[in-house]
């Protein structure tokens, strides 16, 4: 039986929302195993002097929990 868990993270990029999502996924891969998908919950941008200076995404990272061993 497979059981999944979800971790919500926010990631940023100076270039695009797509890059922010890719950077967030790359960072999540460093500590989470068994990632099966992501869901973008929100896209925002930080603006300074009328110009977008940072793209932010909040996303859920879905991953499978490892099977417990022994009792």
N, C-alpha and C positions, 0 to 999 in steps of 0.2 A: 504494500500500500504506500503510495507517495503522498507526502504532505508538504505543502508549499508555505512559505512565509513571505512577508512583504516588508521592505525597508523603504522609508521615504527619505529622499535626499534632495538637496538643492545644489545646483552647479551653475557656474558662470563662465562666460567667454566674452572677450572683447569683439568677436567677429560675427557670431550668429547663434540662433537658438539651437540649430543642429549641432554645431560644434560644442555648445554647452552640454547637450545631451550626451554626445560622444565622450566628452571629458568626464562627465559624471559616471557613465558606464565603465569607462576605463579605470577610474578610481575604485568603484564598487568591486570590480573584478579582483582587486588586490586583496580584499578581505572576505569576500563572499564566494562560495563555490556553488555550482549547480544553478547559475542564473539561467532562467528560461524566457525572460521577457522584461520589458519596461512599459510603463504607462505614463505618458506626460500628463500631469495634472494641471499645470499652469505655466504660462510663458509671460515673463515680465521683462521690462527694460529699464535701466537706470539712465536718466537723461541729465546732462549738464549743459547749460547755455544753449538749449534747444537741439542738442545733438545726442544721439544714443551713444553711450560710452561703454555699456555693459549689458549683455543679454543674459537673462537668468531663466532657468527651468527648474520646476519642482516636479520630481518624478518618483514613481514607485518602482522599485527593483524587485522583481518576483524571482524567488529561488527555492529550490527543493531542499528540504531539511534532510540531513543524512540519517540513515537508519541507526537507531540505538543498538549498541552491541552489549551483550551480556546483561546480567542482573546482579 
